[in-house]
């Protein structure tokens, strides 16, 4: 697992290459294996491959979502807050499980934060995404993970760039 973390980088430029269905099926299985508090599994996932829909989702917010129009797959991470008081954490775990699985297949991904972001002055990003994808009112939208084959493969962050001063042993030290 550490080898995957060592090479993982956010990818926002994708090749125009379709992702095989068997790989997408593995992504689905990985998501459904994501841990959740008390096995509540409050999350649900929408897989979007339609390029027109991805382009529309790329307008979810003014900054940080435009790359979705180039992705070959977008996975919308939703959750039902009635099923778990820690739905944000559970959906976040599912999001990163997906990203690590994507990396394992030599594809790239990037997280689009939807929760607590604005589409424009009058509408939240969450409302915008819900309207596009017909997501019911009781569901919350946390993120969209854009996925595809990387146009350019960047090297992972070097170990020397890691801030080990943020690691403490036994007690917090200032």
C-alpha positions in Angstrom: 0.0 0.0 0.0 2.8 2.4 0.8 4.1 2.0 -2.8 0.7 3.3 -4.1 0.8 6.3 -1.7 4.4 7.1 -2.8 3.4 7.5 -6.4 -0.2 8.9 -6.1 -0.7 12.4 -7.4 -3.9 14.4 -8.3 -4.4 14.2 -12.0 -6.4 16.8 -13.9 -5.4 16.0 -17.5 -6.6 12.8 -19.0 -6.0 10.9 -22.3 -9.0 10.3 -24.5 -9.1 6.6 -23.7 -12.1 4.7 -22.4 -11.7 2.8 -19.1 -12.5 -0.9 -19.6 -15.8 -2.1 -17.9 -14.0 -4.8 -15.9 -11.8 -2.1 -14.3 -14.9 0.1 -13.6 -16.5 -3.0 -12.0 -13.5 -3.3 -9.7 -13.9 0.3 -8.7 -17.5 -0.5 -7.8 -16.5 -3.4 -5.7 -13.8 -1.4 -3.9 -16.3 1.3 -3.0 -18.7 -1.3 -1.6 -15.9 -2.7 0.5 -15.1 0.7 2.1 -15.3 0.7 5.9 -18.1 2.6 7.5 -18.9 3.3 11.1 -21.0 0.5 12.7 -21.3 -1.0 9.2 -24.0 1.6 8.5 -22.8 2.0 4.9 -24.6 5.3 4.4 -22.9 6.0 1.1 -24.2 5.5 -2.4 -22.3 6.1 -5.7 -23.2 7.4 -9.1 -20.9 6.4 -12.0 -21.0 8.9 -14.8 -19.3 8.1 -18.2 -21.4 10.3 -20.4 -19.2 13.1 -21.7 -22.0 15.6 -21.9 -22.9 14.9 -18.2 -19.3 15.1 -17.2 -19.0 18.5 -19.0 -22.1 19.7 -17.1 -20.6 18.5 -13.8 -17.4 20.3 -14.6 -19.4 23.5 -14.0 -20.3 22.5 -10.4 -18.2 25.3 -8.9 -16.2 28.2 -10.3 -12.8 26.7 -9.4 -11.6 23.1 -9.1 -14.1 21.1 -11.1 -13.4 22.1 -14.7 -11.1 19.1 -15.3 -14.1 16.8 -15.1 -15.0 17.6 -18.7 -11.8 15.7 -19.7 -12.3 12.7 -17.3 -13.5 9.4 -18.7 -15.4 8.6 -15.5 -16.8 10.7 -12.7 -17.9 9.0 -9.5 -20.3 11.1 -7.4 -20.0 10.2 -3.7 -23.3 10.6 -1.8 -24.5 9.6 1.6 -27.7 9.4 3.7 -27.2 11.4 6.9 -30.1 9.6 8.5 -28.1 6.3 8.3 -25.1 7.6 10.1 -24.1 10.7 12.1 -20.6 10.3 10.7 -21.6 10.1 7.0 -19.0 12.7 6.1 -16.2 10.6 7.4 -17.7 7.4 5.9 -18.1 9.1 2.5 -14.6 10.6 2.7 -13.1 7.1 3.4 -15.0 5.7 0.4 -13.6 8.6 -1.8 -10.0 7.9 -0.8 -10.5 4.1 -1.2 -11.6 4.8 -4.7 -8.6 7.0 -5.4 -6.1 4.5 -4.1 -7.8 1.7 -6.2 -7.6 3.9 -9.3 -3.9 4.5 -8.7 -3.4 0.7 -8.3 -4.7 0.3 -11.9 -2.3 3.0 -13.2 -5.1 5.5 -13.7 -5.3 9.0 -12.3 -7.9 10.8 -10.3 -8.7 14.0 -8.5 -11.2 14.9 -5.8 -13.8 17.6 -6.4 -15.1 19.0 -3.1 -18.9 19.5 -3.5 -20.1 19.7 0.1 -20.1 23.3 1.4 -19.1 24.8 -2.0 -21.1 27.1 -4.2 -22.0 26.7 -7.8 -22.8 30.4 -8.0 -24.2 33.2 -5.7 -27.6 31.6 -5.6 -27.0 27.8 -5.7 -24.8 25.5 -3.8 -22.6 23.0 -5.7 -24.5 20.2 -4.0 -27.9 21.5 -5.3 -26.4 21.9 -8.7 -25.2 18.2 -8.8 -28.4 16.9 -7.2 -30.5 18.7 -10.0 -28.3 17.2 -12.8 -28.3 13.6 -11.5 -31.8 13.5 -9.9 -30.4 12.8 -6.5 -33.1 12.7 -3.8 -33.4 15.4 -1.2 -32.5 13.1 1.7 -29.1 12.4 0.2 -26.0 14.6 0.6 -23.3 15.0 -2.0 -19.7 15.0 -0.6 -17.5 14.8 -3.6 -16.9 13.8 -7.2 -13.9 11.8 -8.1 -12.7 12.4 -11.7 -10.9 9.4 -13.2 -9.0 8.6 -16.4 -5.7 7.6 -17.9 -3.2 10.4 -17.0 -2.0 12.5 -19.9 1.3 13.1 -18.1 2.5 11.0 -15.2 4.1 13.1 -12.5 6.4 11.6 -10.0 5.1 11.2 -6.5 6.2 13.5 -3.7 9.7 12.9 -2.5 10.1 11.6 1.0 12.3 14.6 1.7 9.3 16.9 1.0 7.3 15.3 3.8 6.9 17.4 7.0 7.8 14.9 9.7 7.5 17.7 12.3 3.8 17.0 12.2 4.3 13.6 13.7 4.4 13.2 17.5 5.1 10.3 19.8 3.0 9.6 22.9 1.9 13.3 23.4 1.4 16.4 21.3 4.5 18.6 21.5 4.6 22.2 20.5 
